[in-house]
């Protein structure tokens, strides 16, 4: 979900993509949009990612850190979670609110991950891909593949609305995100929902080297691609 995202100042490098710079506002909007079920959705996504105690996890586009903290609770003291986000206010906010010793945050975009090869058991990237410039998404997926150990697991998730009302709301939000990240300029996605349809990354994931790529609907509003290195 892009929410009422606020772009950073105009002097930010264009290749970074859309930045959300108001953590409290983002958390409020996300909670309202999820009808208070955000924690339940996070728990379901974590379960589907296959994350287990002791895993080392990279959460890309971690935002205010809620999902990363939930992952840290899942992996326990023997595991570790690294949250990564290109927005300095988000990283500062997430760091200030986190007391778990196995969870920390770093500044940086998805397309320039500098961690060593095969250094994570799980990579998660939820409600983020549409924020990355379209020209940089294959690079981001390639980095996700590179930093996973053999047999490591990837969870990509984004909004997958159903019913009569949610699709209209999401269309309005995704028009903004698609415009700011370059999708609308390409002319490839007449329907704004296509910009956030996580299924569009099946072939790019395969090109990056992933296998066993499966799509699952995660009620009430998410869809997820699960893949293995």
C-alpha positions as CSV (number, residue, x, y, z in Angstrom):
1,X,0.0,0.0,0.0
2,X,1.5,3.3,-1.0
3,X,-0.8,5.4,1.4
4,X,-0.5,9.2,1.1
5,X,3.2,8.8,0.6
6,X,5.3,11.9,0.8
7,X,8.2,12.2,-1.6
8,X,11.5,13.4,-0.2
9,X,13.0,16.7,-1.3
10,X,13.6,17.2,-5.0
11,X,17.3,16.8,-4.5
12,X,17.0,13.1,-3.7
13,X,18.5,10.9,-6.4
14,X,15.8,9.9,-8.9
15,X,16.8,6.2,-8.9
16,X,15.9,5.8,-5.2
17,X,12.2,5.9,-6.1
18,X,9.3,7.0,-3.9
19,X,10.2,7.7,-0.3
20,X,7.8,7.9,2.6
21,X,9.1,10.4,5.0
22,X,6.3,10.6,7.7
23,X,6.4,7.4,9.8
24,X,3.6,8.3,12.2
25,X,1.3,9.3,9.4
26,X,2.1,6.2,7.4
27,X,1.4,4.0,10.4
28,X,-2.0,5.7,11.0
29,X,-3.0,5.4,7.4
30,X,-1.9,1.7,7.2
31,X,-3.9,0.9,10.4
32,X,-7.0,2.6,9.0
33,X,-6.7,0.9,5.7
34,X,-6.2,-2.5,7.3
35,X,-9.2,-1.9,9.6
36,X,-7.0,-2.6,12.5
37,X,-6.0,-6.0,11.2
38,X,-2.4,-5.1,10.3
39,X,-0.8,-7.3,12.9
40,X,-2.9,-10.3,11.8
41,X,-1.8,-9.7,8.2
42,X,1.8,-9.4,9.2
43,X,1.6,-12.7,11.2
44,X,0.1,-14.4,8.2
45,X,2.8,-13.1,5.8
46,X,5.5,-14.2,8.2
47,X,4.0,-17.7,8.5
48,X,3.9,-18.0,4.7
49,X,7.5,-16.8,4.3
50,X,8.6,-20.0,6.2
51,X,10.6,-18.0,8.7
52,X,11.7,-20.1,11.6
53,X,13.6,-19.5,14.9
54,X,17.2,-19.0,14.2
55,X,16.8,-17.6,10.7
56,X,18.7,-14.5,9.6
57,X,16.2,-12.2,7.7
58,X,16.5,-9.1,5.5
59,X,13.4,-7.0,5.4
60,X,13.6,-4.7,2.4
61,X,11.6,-1.5,2.5
62,X,11.1,-1.9,6.3
63,X,9.4,1.5,6.8
64,X,8.7,2.2,10.5
65,X,9.8,-1.3,11.4
66,X,6.6,-3.0,12.5
67,X,7.1,-6.0,10.2
68,X,10.8,-6.3,11.1
69,X,10.0,-6.4,14.8
70,X,7.4,-9.1,14.2
71,X,10.0,-11.1,12.3
72,X,12.5,-10.6,15.1
73,X,10.0,-12.1,17.6
74,X,9.6,-15.0,15.2
75,X,13.3,-15.8,14.7
76,X,14.0,-15.4,18.4
77,X,17.4,-14.7,20.2
78,X,19.2,-17.1,18.0
79,X,18.2,-15.3,14.8
80,X,18.6,-11.8,13.4
81,X,16.5,-9.3,11.4
82,X,18.0,-6.5,9.4
83,X,15.5,-3.9,8.2
84,X,16.5,-1.8,5.2
85,X,14.9,1.4,3.9
86,X,16.0,4.3,1.7
87,X,14.1,6.9,3.9
88,X,16.2,8.4,6.7
89,X,13.1,9.4,8.8
90,X,11.8,5.8,8.6
91,X,15.1,4.3,9.6
92,X,15.5,6.7,12.5
93,X,11.9,6.1,13.7
94,X,12.3,2.3,13.4
95,X,15.5,2.3,15.3
96,X,14.2,4.6,18.1
97,X,11.2,2.3,18.6
98,X,13.0,-1.0,18.6
99,X,14.4,-2.6,21.8
100,X,14.9,-6.2,20.5
101,X,18.7,-6.9,20.4
102,X,18.2,-9.2,17.4
103,X,16.7,-6.4,15.2
104,X,18.4,-3.4,13.7
105,X,18.0,-1.1,10.8
106,X,20.1,0.3,8.0
107,X,19.7,3.0,5.3
108,X,19.7,2.0,1.7
109,X,17.5,1.1,-1.3
110,X,16.7,-2.4,-2.6
111,X,18.7,-2.0,-5.8
112,X,22.1,-1.5,-4.1
113,X,22.2,-4.0,-1.3
114,X,25.8,-4.4,-0.1
115,X,25.5,-7.5,2.1
116,X,27.7,-10.4,1.3
117,X,26.5,-13.3,-0.9
118,X,24.5,-16.0,0.8
119,X,24.2,-14.1,4.1
120,X,20.4,-14.5,4.7
121,X,18.0,-17.4,5.2
122,X,14.9,-15.3,4.3
123,X,14.3,-12.0,2.4
124,X,11.0,-10.2,2.7
125,X,9.8,-7.3,0.7
126,X,6.2,-6.3,1.5
127,X,4.2,-3.5,-0.1
128,X,7.4,-2.0,-1.6
129,X,8.1,-3.1,-5.2
130,X,5.8,-0.4,-6.7
131,X,7.9,2.2,-4.9
132,X,11.1,1.2,-6.7
133,X,11.7,2.8,-10.1
134,X,10.7,0.2,-12.8
135,X,14.1,0.4,-14.4
136,X,15.7,-0.7,-11.1
137,X,13.4,-3.6,-10.1
138,X,15.3,-6.3,-11.9
139,X,18.5,-5.1,-10.1
140,X,16.7,-5.3,-6.8
141,X,15.4,-8.8,-7.4
142,X,18.9,-9.9,-8.4
143,X,20.3,-8.6,-5.2
144,X,17.6,-10.4,-3.2
145,X,18.7,-13.6,-4.9
146,X,22.4,-12.9,-4.4
147,X,22.2,-12.4,-0.6
148,X,20.1,-15.5,0.0
149,X,21.8,-18.7,0.9
150,X,21.1,-21.7,-1.3
151,X,17.6,-22.9,-0.4
152,X,16.8,-19.5,1.1
153,X,13.3,-18.1,0.7
154,X,11.9,-14.9,-0.7
155,X,8.5,-13.3,0.2
156,X,7.3,-10.6,-2.1
157,X,3.9,-9.1,-1.2
158,X,1.7,-6.3,-2.2
159,X,-1.9,-5.2,-2.1
160,X,-4.3,-7.6,-3.9
161,X,-7.8,-6.1,-3.3
162,X,-11.0,-8.0,-3.6
163,X,-14.7,-7.0,-3.4
164,X,-16.3,-3.9,-4.7
165,X,-14.8,-1.1,-2.7
166,X,-11.2,-1.9,-2.2
167,X,-10.2,-2.1,-5.9
168,X,-11.4,1.5,-6.4
169,X,-9.5,2.8,-3.4
170,X,-6.3,1.0,-4.5
171,X,-6.6,2.3,-8.1
172,X,-6.6,5.9,-6.7
173,X,-3.5,5.2,-4.6
174,X,-1.6,3.2,-7.2
175,X,-2.1,6.0,-9.8
176,X,0.1,8.2,-7.6
177,X,2.7,5.5,-7.0
178,X,2.9,4.4,-10.7
179,X,3.3,8.0,-11.8
180,X,6.1,8.7,-9.4
181,X,8.0,5.5,-10.1
182,X,7.7,5.6,-13.9
183,X,5.1,3.0,-14.6
184,X,2.6,5.4,-16.1
185,X,5.3,6.9,-18.3
186,X,5.9,3.5,-20.0
187,X,2.3,3.1,-21.0
188,X,2.5,-0.6,-20.2
189,X,-0.1,-0.6,-17.4
190,X,-3.4,1.0,-18.4
191,X,-5.0,-0.4,-15.3
192,X,-3.3,1.1,-12.2
193,X,-3.9,-2.1,-10.3
194,X,-1.4,-3.8,-12.6
195,X,1.3,-1.6,-11.1
196,X,0.9,-3.3,-7.7
197,X,-0.1,-6.8,-8.9
198,X,2.7,-8.8,-7.4
199,X,2.2,-11.6,-10.0
200,X,3.9,-9.4,-12.6
201,X,7.2,-10.4,-11.0
202,X,7.0,-14.1,-11.8
203,X,9.2,-13.8,-14.9
204,X,11.7,-11.3,-13.4
205,X,12.1,-13.6,-10.4
206,X,12.8,-16.5,-12.7
207,X,15.3,-14.4,-14.7
208,X,17.0,-13.6,-11.4
209,X,17.5,-17.3,-10.7
210,X,14.6,-18.1,-8.3
211,X,12.6,-21.3,-8.6
212,X,9.4,-22.7,-7.1
213,X,7.6,-19.4,-7.6
214,X,4.1,-19.6,-6.2
215,X,1.4,-17.0,-5.8
216,X,-1.0,-17.0,-2.8
217,X,-3.8,-14.7,-1.9
218,X,-3.4,-13.5,1.7
219,X,-6.8,-12.2,3.0
220,X,-8.1,-9.6,3.4
221,X,-6.0,-7.4,1.0
222,X,-2.7,-9.0,0.1
223,X,-1.1,-11.2,-2.5
224,X,2.3,-12.9,-2.2
225,X,4.9,-14.5,-4.4
226,X,6.9,-17.1,-2.6
227,X,10.2,-18.2,-4.2
228,X,13.3,-20.3,-3.4
229,X,16.9,-19.8,-4.3
